[in-house]
């Protein structure tokens, strides 16, 4: 996906995540924190490619990462996703410089990049260092790709329309409810193991 496509896709994902109320922080977050933060980090996974938009501007960082991991290596893997998700659920104290909604917006931007790259034929190595690539090849990368723009605009339109059509976003909130249920089950399991 092009840099333009990643920017549009990250904005659409940020609007979707905020309107879907994925977390209480996003629900109460400021639009001017969440969306710009997502845009700020949406190109970050491509730091592993010296010819990328970000790689050209930070070549001193991009070249060593490219030599160590290659393009679409570690920065596009589940390991990177878990690290960013750990940041997503991190309890940010009020004394931090970065507000919690900004931090979650940055995570959404990073994850939107990986999701967008999964829509290309090259896919992403989610199980890195294993070289298997996971993809759903909807978009063929090329300059001026209209399908890329249409997909991003459609996601953005759906994200804006969604709150009026889904009462209390109950169809979307299943993800956070599932995560909470899994956390509670894990806590009960650990507690039961300690009691034995």
Rosetta constraint file for C-alpha pairs under 8 A:
AtomPair CA 1 CA 5 HARMONIC 5.90 0.50
AtomPair CA 1 CA 6 HARMONIC 6.54 0.50
AtomPair CA 1 CA 116 HARMONIC 6.91 0.50
AtomPair CA 1 CA 117 HARMONIC 6.18 0.50
AtomPair CA 1 CA 120 HARMONIC 6.95 0.50
AtomPair CA 1 CA 139 HARMONIC 7.70 0.50
AtomPair CA 1 CA 140 HARMONIC 7.97 0.50
AtomPair CA 1 CA 141 HARMONIC 5.51 0.50
AtomPair CA 1 CA 142 HARMONIC 7.97 0.50
AtomPair CA 1 CA 148 HARMONIC 7.62 0.50
AtomPair CA 2 CA 6 HARMONIC 6.28 0.50
AtomPair CA 2 CA 141 HARMONIC 7.11 0.50
AtomPair CA 2 CA 142 HARMONIC 7.78 0.50
AtomPair CA 2 CA 143 HARMONIC 7.62 0.50
AtomPair CA 3 CA 7 HARMONIC 6.23 0.50
AtomPair CA 3 CA 43 HARMONIC 7.00 0.50
AtomPair CA 3 CA 53 HARMONIC 6.75 0.50
AtomPair CA 4 CA 8 HARMONIC 6.26 0.50
AtomPair CA 5 CA 9 HARMONIC 5.92 0.50
AtomPair CA 5 CA 148 HARMONIC 6.20 0.50
AtomPair CA 5 CA 149 HARMONIC 6.50 0.50
AtomPair CA 5 CA 152 HARMONIC 7.23 0.50
AtomPair CA 6 CA 10 HARMONIC 5.96 0.50
AtomPair CA 6 CA 42 HARMONIC 6.34 0.50
AtomPair CA 6 CA 43 HARMONIC 6.85 0.50
AtomPair CA 6 CA 112 HARMONIC 7.61 0.50
AtomPair CA 6 CA 113 HARMONIC 6.04 0.50
AtomPair CA 6 CA 116 HARMONIC 6.93 0.50
AtomPair CA 7 CA 11 HARMONIC 6.38 0.50
AtomPair CA 7 CA 39 HARMONIC 5.96 0.50
AtomPair CA 7 CA 42 HARMONIC 6.45 0.50
AtomPair CA 7 CA 43 HARMONIC 7.64 0.50
AtomPair CA 8 CA 12 HARMONIC 6.31 0.50
AtomPair CA 8 CA 149 HARMONIC 7.64 0.50
AtomPair CA 8 CA 152 HARMONIC 5.87 0.50
AtomPair CA 8 CA 153 HARMONIC 7.58 0.50
AtomPair CA 9 CA 13 HARMONIC 6.11 0.50
AtomPair CA 9 CA 112 HARMONIC 6.75 0.50
AtomPair CA 9 CA 113 HARMONIC 7.78 0.50
AtomPair CA 9 CA 116 HARMONIC 7.17 0.50
AtomPair CA 9 CA 152 HARMONIC 5.14 0.50
AtomPair CA 9 CA 155 HARMONIC 7.80 0.50
AtomPair CA 9 CA 156 HARMONIC 7.91 0.50
AtomPair CA 10 CA 14 HARMONIC 6.01 0.50
AtomPair CA 10 CA 38 HARMONIC 5.98 0.50
AtomPair CA 10 CA 39 HARMONIC 6.02 0.50
AtomPair CA 10 CA 42 HARMONIC 6.05 0.50
AtomPair CA 10 CA 108 HARMONIC 7.37 0.50
AtomPair CA 10 CA 109 HARMONIC 5.26 0.50
AtomPair CA 10 CA 112 HARMONIC 5.45 0.50
AtomPair CA 10 CA 113 HARMONIC 7.09 0.50
AtomPair CA 11 CA 15 HARMONIC 6.19 0.50
AtomPair CA 11 CA 35 HARMONIC 5.99 0.50
AtomPair CA 11 CA 38 HARMONIC 6.78 0.50
AtomPair CA 11 CA 39 HARMONIC 6.50 0.50
AtomPair CA 11 CA 109 HARMONIC 7.92 0.50
AtomPair CA 11 CA 156 HARMONIC 7.40 0.50
AtomPair CA 12 CA 16 HARMONIC 6.07 0.50
AtomPair CA 12 CA 152 HARMONIC 6.55 0.50
AtomPair CA 12 CA 153 HARMONIC 7.49 0.50
AtomPair CA 12 CA 155 HARMONIC 5.83 0.50
AtomPair CA 12 CA 156 HARMONIC 4.25 0.50
AtomPair CA 12 CA 159 HARMONIC 6.79 0.50
AtomPair CA 13 CA 17 HARMONIC 5.98 0.50
AtomPair CA 13 CA 108 HARMONIC 7.04 0.50
AtomPair CA 13 CA 109 HARMONIC 7.61 0.50
AtomPair CA 13 CA 112 HARMONIC 6.46 0.50
AtomPair CA 13 CA 155 HARMONIC 7.62 0.50
AtomPair CA 13 CA 156 HARMONIC 7.41 0.50
AtomPair CA 13 CA 159 HARMONIC 7.85 0.50
AtomPair CA 14 CA 18 HARMONIC 6.13 0.50
AtomPair CA 14 CA 34 HARMONIC 6.62 0.50
AtomPair CA 14 CA 35 HARMONIC 5.59 0.50
AtomPair CA 14 CA 38 HARMONIC 6.38 0.50
AtomPair CA 14 CA 105 HARMONIC 6.71 0.50
AtomPair CA 14 CA 108 HARMONIC 6.34 0.50
AtomPair CA 14 CA 109 HARMONIC 7.19 0.50
AtomPair CA 15 CA 19 HARMONIC 6.03 0.50
AtomPair CA 15 CA 35 HARMONIC 7.03 0.50
AtomPair CA 15 CA 156 HARMONIC 7.04 0.50
AtomPair CA 15 CA 159 HARMONIC 5.92 0.50
AtomPair CA 15 CA 160 HARMONIC 7.06 0.50
AtomPair CA 16 CA 20 HARMONIC 5.83 0.50
AtomPair CA 16 CA 155 HARMONIC 7.94 0.50
AtomPair CA 16 CA 156 HARMONIC 7.25 0.50
AtomPair CA 16 CA 158 HARMONIC 7.82 0.50
AtomPair CA 16 CA 159 HARMONIC 4.40 0.50
AtomPair CA 16 CA 160 HARMONIC 7.27 0.50
AtomPair CA 17 CA 21 HARMONIC 6.13 0.50
AtomPair CA 17 CA 22 HARMONIC 5.77 0.50
AtomPair CA 17 CA 26 HARMONIC 7.37 0.50
AtomPair CA 17 CA 108 HARMONIC 7.90 0.50
AtomPair CA 18 CA 22 HARMONIC 6.75 0.50
AtomPair CA 18 CA 26 HARMONIC 5.29 0.50
AtomPair CA 18 CA 27 HARMONIC 5.87 0.50
AtomPair CA 18 CA 29 HARMONIC 7.87 0.50
AtomPair CA 18 CA 34 HARMONIC 7.84 0.50
AtomPair CA 19 CA 27 HARMONIC 7.32 0.50
AtomPair CA 19 CA 159 HARMONIC 6.77 0.50
AtomPair CA 19 CA 160 HARMONIC 7.47 0.50
AtomPair CA 19 CA 162 HARMONIC 7.40 0.50
AtomPair CA 19 CA 163 HARMONIC 6.26 0.50
AtomPair CA 20 CA 162 HARMONIC 7.86 0.50
AtomPair CA 20 CA 163 HARMONIC 7.31 0.50
AtomPair CA 20 CA 169 HARMONIC 6.00 0.50
AtomPair CA 20 CA 172 HARMONIC 6.00 0.50
AtomPair CA 20 CA 173 HARMONIC 6.81 0.50
AtomPair CA 21 CA 26 HARMONIC 6.05 0.50
AtomPair CA 21 CA 27 HARMONIC 4.77 0.50
AtomPair CA 21 CA 169 HARMONIC 7.65 0.50
AtomPair CA 21 CA 173 HARMONIC 7.08 0.50
AtomPair CA 22 CA 26 HARMONIC 6.65 0.50
AtomPair CA 22 CA 27 HARMONIC 7.24 0.50
AtomPair CA 22 CA 172 HARMONIC 7.87 0.50
AtomPair CA 22 CA 173 HARMONIC 6.38 0.50
AtomPair CA 22 CA 175 HARMONIC 7.51 0.50
AtomPair CA 22 CA 176 HARMONIC 6.13 0.50
AtomPair CA 23 CA 27 HARMONIC 6.20 0.50
AtomPair CA 23 CA 176 HARMONIC 6.98 0.50
AtomPair CA 24 CA 28 HARMONIC 6.20 0.50
AtomPair CA 25 CA 29 HARMONIC 5.60 0.50
AtomPair CA 25 CA 100 HARMONIC 6.72 0.50
AtomPair CA 25 CA 101 HARMONIC 5.73 0.50
AtomPair CA 25 CA 104 HARMONIC 7.89 0.50
AtomPair CA 26 CA 30 HARMONIC 7.89 0.50
AtomPair CA 26 CA 34 HARMONIC 7.54 0.50
AtomPair CA 26 CA 101 HARMONIC 5.88 0.50
AtomPair CA 26 CA 104 HARMONIC 7.32 0.50
AtomPair CA 29 CA 33 HARMONIC 7.13 0.50
AtomPair CA 29 CA 34 HARMONIC 6.91 0.50
AtomPair CA 29 CA 101 HARMONIC 5.25 0.50
AtomPair CA 30 CA 34 HARMONIC 6.34 0.50
AtomPair CA 30 CA 101 HARMONIC 7.15 0.50
AtomPair CA 31 CA 35 HARMONIC 6.00 0.50
AtomPair CA 32 CA 36 HARMONIC 6.34 0.50
AtomPair CA 33 CA 37 HARMONIC 6.01 0.50
AtomPair CA 33 CA 101 HARMONIC 6.35 0.50
AtomPair CA 33 CA 102 HARMONIC 5.12 0.50
AtomPair CA 33 CA 105 HARMONIC 7.18 0.50
AtomPair CA 34 CA 38 HARMONIC 6.24 0.50
AtomPair CA 34 CA 101 HARMONIC 5.92 0.50
AtomPair CA 34 CA 102 HARMONIC 5.38 0.50
AtomPair CA 34 CA 104 HARMONIC 7.18 0.50
AtomPair CA 34 CA 105 HARMONIC 4.36 0.50
AtomPair CA 34 CA 106 HARMONIC 7.49 0.50
AtomPair CA 35 CA 39 HARMONIC 6.32 0.50
AtomPair CA 35 CA 105 HARMONIC 6.41 0.50
AtomPair CA 36 CA 40 HARMONIC 6.05 0.50
AtomPair CA 36 CA 105 HARMONIC 7.68 0.50
AtomPair CA 37 CA 41 HARMONIC 6.63 0.50
AtomPair CA 37 CA 102 HARMONIC 5.57 0.50
AtomPair CA 37 CA 103 HARMONIC 7.34 0.50
AtomPair CA 37 CA 105 HARMONIC 4.97 0.50
AtomPair CA 37 CA 106 HARMONIC 4.76 0.50
AtomPair CA 37 CA 109 HARMONIC 7.11 0.50
AtomPair CA 38 CA 42 HARMONIC 5.95 0.50
AtomPair CA 38 CA 105 HARMONIC 4.74 0.50
AtomPair CA 38 CA 106 HARMONIC 4.59 0.50
AtomPair CA 38 CA 107 HARMONIC 6.99 0.50
AtomPair CA 38 CA 108 HARMONIC 5.74 0.50
AtomPair CA 38 CA 109 HARMONIC 3.75 0.50
AtomPair CA 38 CA 110 HARMONIC 7.16 0.50
AtomPair CA 39 CA 43 HARMONIC 7.84 0.50
AtomPair CA 39 CA 106 HARMONIC 7.63 0.50
AtomPair CA 39 CA 109 HARMONIC 5.96 0.50
AtomPair CA 40 CA 106 HARMONIC 6.84 0.50
AtomPair CA 40 CA 109 HARMONIC 7.22 0.50
AtomPair CA 41 CA 106 HARMONIC 5.51 0.50
AtomPair CA 41 CA 107 HARMONIC 7.52 0.50
AtomPair CA 41 CA 109 HARMONIC 5.17 0.50
AtomPair CA 41 CA 110 HARMONIC 5.39 0.50
AtomPair CA 42 CA 106 HARMONIC 7.73 0.50
AtomPair CA 42 CA 108 HARMONIC 7.99 0.50
AtomPair CA 42 CA 109 HARMONIC 4.25 0.50
AtomPair CA 42 CA 110 HARMONIC 4.85 0.50
AtomPair CA 42 CA 111 HARMONIC 7.62 0.50
AtomPair CA 42 CA 112 HARMONIC 6.60 0.50
AtomPair CA 42 CA 113 HARMONIC 5.47 0.50
AtomPair CA 43 CA 47 HARMONIC 7.46 0.50
AtomPair CA 43 CA 53 HARMONIC 7.74 0.50
AtomPair CA 43 CA 54 HARMONIC 6.64 0.50
AtomPair CA 43 CA 109 HARMONIC 7.96 0.50
AtomPair CA 43 CA 110 HARMONIC 7.24 0.50
AtomPair CA 43 CA 113 HARMONIC 6.71 0.50
AtomPair CA 44 CA 54 HARMONIC 7.11 0.50
AtomPair CA 44 CA 110 HARMONIC 6.55 0.50
AtomPair CA 45 CA 72 HARMONIC 7.83 0.50
AtomPair CA 45 CA 75 HARMONIC 5.09 0.50
AtomPair CA 45 CA 76 HARMONIC 6.21 0.50
AtomPair CA 45 CA 110 HARMONIC 6.76 0.50
AtomPair CA 45 CA 113 HARMONIC 6.95 0.50
AtomPair CA 45 CA 114 HARMONIC 7.48 0.50
AtomPair CA 46 CA 52 HARMONIC 6.35 0.50
AtomPair CA 46 CA 54 HARMONIC 6.94 0.50
AtomPair CA 46 CA 55 HARMONIC 6.95 0.50
AtomPair CA 46 CA 71 HARMONIC 7.37 0.50
AtomPair CA 46 CA 72 HARMONIC 7.35 0.50
AtomPair CA 46 CA 75 HARMONIC 7.46 0.50
AtomPair CA 47 CA 52 HARMONIC 7.21 0.50
AtomPair CA 47 CA 54 HARMONIC 5.95 0.50
AtomPair CA 47 CA 55 HARMONIC 5.03 0.50
AtomPair CA 47 CA 58 HARMONIC 7.79 0.50
AtomPair CA 47 CA 61 HARMONIC 7.52 0.50
AtomPair CA 47 CA 62 HARMONIC 5.14 0.50
AtomPair CA 47 CA 65 HARMONIC 7.40 0.50
AtomPair CA 47 CA 66 HARMONIC 7.88 0.50
AtomPair CA 48 CA 55 HARMONIC 7.01 0.50
AtomPair CA 48 CA 62 HARMONIC 5.32 0.50
AtomPair CA 48 CA 63 HARMONIC 7.18 0.50
AtomPair CA 48 CA 65 HARMONIC 5.26 0.50
AtomPair CA 48 CA 66 HARMONIC 4.55 0.50
AtomPair CA 48 CA 69 HARMONIC 7.34 0.50
AtomPair CA 48 CA 70 HARMONIC 6.36 0.50
AtomPair CA 48 CA 71 HARMONIC 5.22 0.50
AtomPair CA 48 CA 72 HARMONIC 7.02 0.50
AtomPair CA 48 CA 73 HARMONIC 7.71 0.50
AtomPair CA 48 CA 75 HARMONIC 7.12 0.50
AtomPair CA 49 CA 55 HARMONIC 5.69 0.50
AtomPair CA 49 CA 62 HARMONIC 6.26 0.50
AtomPair CA 49 CA 63 HARMONIC 7.40 0.50
AtomPair CA 49 CA 66 HARMONIC 5.84 0.50
AtomPair CA 49 CA 70 HARMONIC 7.43 0.50
AtomPair CA 49 CA 71 HARMONIC 5.35 0.50
AtomPair CA 50 CA 54 HARMONIC 7.86 0.50
AtomPair CA 50 CA 55 HARMONIC 4.25 0.50
AtomPair CA 50 CA 56 HARMONIC 5.65 0.50
AtomPair CA 50 CA 59 HARMONIC 5.97 0.50
AtomPair CA 50 CA 62 HARMONIC 5.30 0.50
AtomPair CA 50 CA 63 HARMONIC 5.74 0.50
AtomPair CA 50 CA 66 HARMONIC 7.05 0.50
AtomPair CA 51 CA 55 HARMONIC 5.65 0.50
AtomPair CA 51 CA 56 HARMONIC 5.50 0.50
AtomPair CA 52 CA 56 HARMONIC 5.97 0.50
AtomPair CA 53 CA 57 HARMONIC 6.90 0.50
AtomPair CA 54 CA 58 HARMONIC 6.11 0.50
AtomPair CA 55 CA 59 HARMONIC 5.27 0.50
AtomPair CA 55 CA 61 HARMONIC 7.67 0.50
AtomPair CA 55 CA 62 HARMONIC 5.14 0.50
AtomPair CA 55 CA 63 HARMONIC 7.79 0.50
AtomPair CA 56 CA 62 HARMONIC 7.86 0.50
AtomPair CA 58 CA 62 HARMONIC 5.99 0.50
AtomPair CA 59 CA 63 HARMONIC 5.69 0.50
AtomPair CA 60 CA 64 HARMONIC 7.31 0.50
AtomPair CA 61 CA 65 HARMONIC 6.56 0.50
AtomPair CA 62 CA 66 HARMONIC 6.01 0.50
AtomPair CA 63 CA 67 HARMONIC 6.19 0.50
AtomPair CA 64 CA 68 HARMONIC 6.14 0.50
AtomPair CA 65 CA 69 HARMONIC 5.94 0.50
AtomPair CA 65 CA 70 HARMONIC 7.13 0.50
AtomPair CA 66 CA 70 HARMONIC 4.42 0.50
AtomPair CA 66 CA 71 HARMONIC 6.01 0.50
AtomPair CA 69 CA 73 HARMONIC 5.33 0.50
AtomPair CA 69 CA 74 HARMONIC 6.11 0.50
AtomPair CA 72 CA 76 HARMONIC 5.31 0.50
AtomPair CA 72 CA 77 HARMONIC 7.90 0.50
AtomPair CA 72 CA 124 HARMONIC 6.19 0.50
AtomPair CA 72 CA 125 HARMONIC 6.87 0.50
AtomPair CA 73 CA 77 HARMONIC 6.54 0.50
AtomPair CA 73 CA 124 HARMONIC 7.74 0.50
AtomPair CA 73 CA 125 HARMONIC 6.40 0.50
AtomPair CA 73 CA 128 HARMONIC 6.47 0.50
AtomPair CA 73 CA 129 HARMONIC 7.44 0.50
AtomPair CA 74 CA 79 HARMONIC 7.19 0.50
AtomPair CA 74 CA 80 HARMONIC 6.54 0.50
AtomPair CA 74 CA 125 HARMONIC 7.96 0.50
AtomPair CA 74 CA 128 HARMONIC 6.15 0.50
AtomPair CA 74 CA 129 HARMONIC 7.34 0.50
AtomPair CA 75 CA 80 HARMONIC 5.67 0.50
AtomPair CA 76 CA 80 HARMONIC 6.53 0.50
AtomPair CA 76 CA 81 HARMONIC 7.65 0.50
AtomPair CA 76 CA 114 HARMONIC 5.82 0.50
AtomPair CA 76 CA 124 HARMONIC 6.03 0.50
AtomPair CA 76 CA 125 HARMONIC 6.49 0.50
AtomPair CA 76 CA 126 HARMONIC 6.58 0.50
AtomPair CA 77 CA 81 HARMONIC 6.35 0.50
AtomPair CA 77 CA 124 HARMONIC 7.01 0.50
AtomPair CA 77 CA 125 HARMONIC 5.58 0.50
AtomPair CA 77 CA 126 HARMONIC 4.07 0.50
AtomPair CA 77 CA 127 HARMONIC 6.06 0.50
AtomPair CA 77 CA 128 HARMONIC 5.56 0.50
AtomPair CA 78 CA 82 HARMONIC 5.97 0.50
AtomPair CA 78 CA 126 HARMONIC 4.84 0.50
AtomPair CA 78 CA 127 HARMONIC 6.11 0.50
AtomPair CA 78 CA 128 HARMONIC 7.33 0.50
AtomPair CA 79 CA 83 HARMONIC 6.28 0.50
AtomPair CA 79 CA 126 HARMONIC 7.80 0.50
AtomPair CA 79 CA 127 HARMONIC 7.83 0.50
AtomPair CA 79 CA 128 HARMONIC 7.64 0.50
AtomPair CA 80 CA 84 HARMONIC 6.22 0.50
AtomPair CA 81 CA 85 HARMONIC 5.98 0.50
AtomPair CA 81 CA 111 HARMONIC 6.86 0.50
AtomPair CA 82 CA 86 HARMONIC 5.98 0.50
AtomPair CA 83 CA 87 HARMONIC 6.55 0.50
AtomPair CA 84 CA 88 HARMONIC 6.25 0.50
AtomPair CA 84 CA 107 HARMONIC 5.75 0.50
AtomPair CA 84 CA 110 HARMONIC 7.72 0.50
AtomPair CA 84 CA 111 HARMONIC 7.88 0.50
AtomPair CA 85 CA 89 HARMONIC 6.39 0.50
AtomPair CA 85 CA 107 HARMONIC 7.00 0.50
AtomPair CA 86 CA 90 HARMONIC 6.07 0.50
AtomPair CA 87 CA 103 HARMONIC 7.40 0.50
AtomPair CA 87 CA 104 HARMONIC 7.57 0.50
AtomPair CA 87 CA 107 HARMONIC 7.32 0.50
AtomPair CA 88 CA 103 HARMONIC 6.90 0.50
AtomPair CA 88 CA 104 HARMONIC 5.20 0.50
AtomPair CA 88 CA 107 HARMONIC 6.20 0.50
AtomPair CA 91 CA 100 HARMONIC 7.76 0.50
AtomPair CA 92 CA 96 HARMONIC 6.77 0.50
AtomPair CA 92 CA 99 HARMONIC 7.24 0.50
AtomPair CA 92 CA 100 HARMONIC 5.65 0.50
AtomPair CA 94 CA 99 HARMONIC 7.38 0.50
AtomPair CA 98 CA 102 HARMONIC 6.42 0.50
AtomPair CA 98 CA 103 HARMONIC 6.51 0.50
AtomPair CA 99 CA 103 HARMONIC 6.40 0.50
AtomPair CA 100 CA 104 HARMONIC 6.23 0.50
AtomPair CA 101 CA 105 HARMONIC 6.02 0.50
AtomPair CA 102 CA 106 HARMONIC 6.17 0.50
AtomPair CA 103 CA 107 HARMONIC 6.42 0.50
AtomPair CA 104 CA 108 HARMONIC 6.25 0.50
AtomPair CA 105 CA 109 HARMONIC 6.28 0.50
AtomPair CA 106 CA 110 HARMONIC 6.34 0.50
AtomPair CA 107 CA 111 HARMONIC 6.13 0.50
AtomPair CA 108 CA 112 HARMONIC 5.90 0.50
AtomPair CA 109 CA 113 HARMONIC 6.54 0.50
AtomPair CA 110 CA 114 HARMONIC 6.92 0.50
AtomPair CA 111 CA 115 HARMONIC 6.23 0.50
AtomPair CA 112 CA 116 HARMONIC 5.98 0.50
AtomPair CA 113 CA 117 HARMONIC 6.20 0.50
AtomPair CA 114 CA 118 HARMONIC 6.31 0.50
AtomPair CA 114 CA 124 HARMONIC 7.23 0.50
AtomPair CA 115 CA 119 HARMONIC 6.89 0.50
AtomPair CA 116 CA 120 HARMONIC 7.40 0.50
AtomPair CA 117 CA 122 HARMONIC 7.67 0.50
AtomPair CA 117 CA 123 HARMONIC 5.82 0.50
AtomPair CA 117 CA 124 HARMONIC 6.50 0.50
AtomPair CA 117 CA 135 HARMONIC 7.87 0.50
AtomPair CA 118 CA 122 HARMONIC 7.59 0.50
AtomPair CA 118 CA 123 HARMONIC 4.46 0.50
AtomPair CA 118 CA 124 HARMONIC 5.72 0.50
AtomPair CA 118 CA 134 HARMONIC 6.42 0.50
AtomPair CA 118 CA 135 HARMONIC 4.50 0.50
AtomPair CA 118 CA 136 HARMONIC 5.98 0.50
AtomPair CA 118 CA 137 HARMONIC 7.23 0.50
AtomPair CA 119 CA 123 HARMONIC 6.71 0.50
AtomPair CA 119 CA 135 HARMONIC 5.84 0.50
AtomPair CA 119 CA 136 HARMONIC 4.90 0.50
AtomPair CA 119 CA 137 HARMONIC 4.87 0.50
AtomPair CA 119 CA 138 HARMONIC 5.34 0.50
AtomPair CA 119 CA 139 HARMONIC 5.81 0.50
AtomPair CA 120 CA 135 HARMONIC 6.50 0.50
AtomPair CA 120 CA 136 HARMONIC 6.67 0.50
AtomPair CA 120 CA 137 HARMONIC 4.58 0.50
AtomPair CA 120 CA 138 HARMONIC 6.14 0.50
AtomPair CA 120 CA 139 HARMONIC 5.03 0.50
AtomPair CA 120 CA 140 HARMONIC 5.91 0.50
AtomPair CA 120 CA 141 HARMONIC 6.88 0.50
AtomPair CA 121 CA 135 HARMONIC 6.33 0.50
AtomPair CA 121 CA 136 HARMONIC 7.10 0.50
AtomPair CA 121 CA 137 HARMONIC 4.56 0.50
AtomPair CA 121 CA 138 HARMONIC 7.60 0.50
AtomPair CA 121 CA 139 HARMONIC 7.31 0.50
AtomPair CA 121 CA 140 HARMONIC 6.75 0.50
AtomPair CA 122 CA 133 HARMONIC 7.34 0.50
AtomPair CA 122 CA 135 HARMONIC 7.05 0.50
AtomPair CA 122 CA 137 HARMONIC 7.92 0.50
AtomPair CA 123 CA 133 HARMONIC 5.39 0.50
AtomPair CA 123 CA 134 HARMONIC 5.12 0.50
AtomPair CA 123 CA 135 HARMONIC 4.26 0.50
AtomPair CA 123 CA 136 HARMONIC 7.38 0.50
AtomPair CA 123 CA 137 HARMONIC 7.55 0.50
AtomPair CA 124 CA 133 HARMONIC 5.00 0.50
AtomPair CA 124 CA 134 HARMONIC 5.41 0.50
AtomPair CA 124 CA 135 HARMONIC 6.67 0.50
AtomPair CA 125 CA 129 HARMONIC 7.67 0.50
AtomPair CA 125 CA 130 HARMONIC 7.08 0.50
AtomPair CA 125 CA 131 HARMONIC 5.86 0.50
AtomPair CA 125 CA 132 HARMONIC 5.62 0.50
AtomPair CA 125 CA 133 HARMONIC 4.48 0.50
AtomPair CA 125 CA 134 HARMONIC 6.29 0.50
AtomPair CA 126 CA 132 HARMONIC 7.61 0.50
AtomPair CA 126 CA 133 HARMONIC 6.80 0.50
AtomPair CA 126 CA 134 HARMONIC 6.71 0.50
AtomPair CA 127 CA 131 HARMONIC 7.28 0.50
AtomPair CA 127 CA 132 HARMONIC 6.90 0.50
AtomPair CA 128 CA 132 HARMONIC 7.75 0.50
AtomPair CA 139 CA 147 HARMONIC 6.74 0.50
AtomPair CA 139 CA 148 HARMONIC 6.30 0.50
AtomPair CA 140 CA 145 HARMONIC 7.73 0.50
AtomPair CA 141 CA 145 HARMONIC 6.82 0.50
AtomPair CA 145 CA 149 HARMONIC 6.89 0.50
AtomPair CA 146 CA 150 HARMONIC 6.15 0.50
AtomPair CA 147 CA 151 HARMONIC 6.03 0.50
AtomPair CA 148 CA 152 HARMONIC 6.31 0.50
AtomPair CA 149 CA 153 HARMONIC 6.07 0.50
AtomPair CA 150 CA 154 HARMONIC 5.94 0.50
AtomPair CA 151 CA 155 HARMONIC 6.21 0.50
AtomPair CA 152 CA 156 HARMONIC 6.12 0.50
AtomPair CA 153 CA 157 HARMONIC 6.01 0.50
AtomPair CA 154 CA 158 HARMONIC 6.12 0.50
AtomPair CA 155 CA 159 HARMONIC 6.08 0.50
AtomPair CA 156 CA 160 HARMONIC 6.32 0.50
AtomPair CA 157 CA 161 HARMONIC 6.11 0.50
AtomPair CA 158 CA 162 HARMONIC 5.71 0.50
AtomPair CA 159 CA 163 HARMONIC 7.73 0.50
AtomPair CA 161 CA 165 HARMONIC 6.78 0.50
AtomPair CA 162 CA 166 HARMONIC 6.05 0.50
AtomPair CA 162 CA 169 HARMONIC 7.85 0.50
AtomPair CA 163 CA 167 HARMONIC 7.18 0.50
AtomPair CA 163 CA 168 HARMONIC 7.31 0.50
AtomPair CA 163 CA 169 HARMONIC 6.43 0.50
AtomPair CA 166 CA 170 HARMONIC 6.91 0.50
AtomPair CA 166 CA 171 HARMONIC 7.07 0.50
AtomPair CA 169 CA 173 HARMONIC 6.09 0.50
AtomPair CA 170 CA 174 HARMONIC 6.82 0.50
AtomPair CA 173 CA 177 HARMONIC 6.36 0.50
AtomPair CA 174 CA 178 HARMONIC 5.86 0.50
AtomPair CA 175 CA 179 HARMONIC 6.24 0.50
AtomPair CA 176 CA 180 HARMONIC 6.17 0.50
AtomPair CA 177 CA 181 HARMONIC 6.11 0.50
AtomPair CA 178 CA 182 HARMONIC 6.14 0.50
AtomPair CA 179 CA 183 HARMONIC 6.16 0.50
AtomPair CA 180 CA 184 HARMONIC 6.15 0.50
AtomPair CA 181 CA 185 HARMONIC 6.12 0.50
AtomPair CA 182 CA 186 HARMONIC 6.07 0.50
AtomPair CA 183 CA 187 HARMONIC 6.12 0.50
AtomPair CA 184 CA 188 HARMONIC 6.15 0.50
AtomPair CA 185 CA 189 HARMONIC 6.12 0.50
AtomPair CA 186 CA 190 HARMONIC 6.17 0.50
AtomPair CA 187 CA 191 HARMONIC 6.09 0.50
AtomPair CA 188 CA 192 HARMONIC 6.05 0.50
AtomPair CA 189 CA 193 HARMONIC 6.21 0.50
AtomPair CA 190 CA 194 HARMONIC 6.31 0.50
AtomPair CA 191 CA 195 HARMONIC 6.37 0.50
AtomPair CA 192 CA 196 HARMONIC 6.51 0.50
